[in-house]
Amino acid sequence: MKWTVTMSRAAEKQKAKLSKPVRQMLYALIGDIEAGGPVRGDWPNYGKLGASRHHCHLKKGQPTYVAVWEVKEKKIRLVEVQYVGTHEKAPY
């Protein structure tokens, strides 16, 4: 069964400000989460931020871009992307 991935209102606004290559990496990440679930050990610098929060790097270098997502409803398999942007402003 597939996971459903939504984006918070803030993440939608942040996504619009990303460059095209970084946005494409975000779409690839969302596709991987939908297919395989929220634990993405195959992405660079993936890490758990708590029981249900996760993050990984979308682009390394200066600036580094990250995505942060949270499992909202495990029984219905719902994940929400809460932040997409530079590493400096990430809500760790």
Secondary structure as GFF3:
##gff-version 3
##sequence-region A 1 92
A	DSSP	beta_strand	4	7	.	.	.	ID=ss1
A	DSSP	alpha_helix	9	16	.	.	.	ID=ss2
A	DSSP	alpha_helix	20	36	.	.	.	ID=ss3
A	DSSP	beta_strand	47	48	.	.	.	ID=ss4
A	DSSP	beta_strand	53	59	.	.	.	ID=ss5
A	DSSP	beta_strand	65	73	.	.	.	ID=ss6
A	DSSP	beta_strand	78	86	.	.	.	ID=ss7
A	DSSP	three_ten_helix	87	89	.	.	.	ID=ss8
###
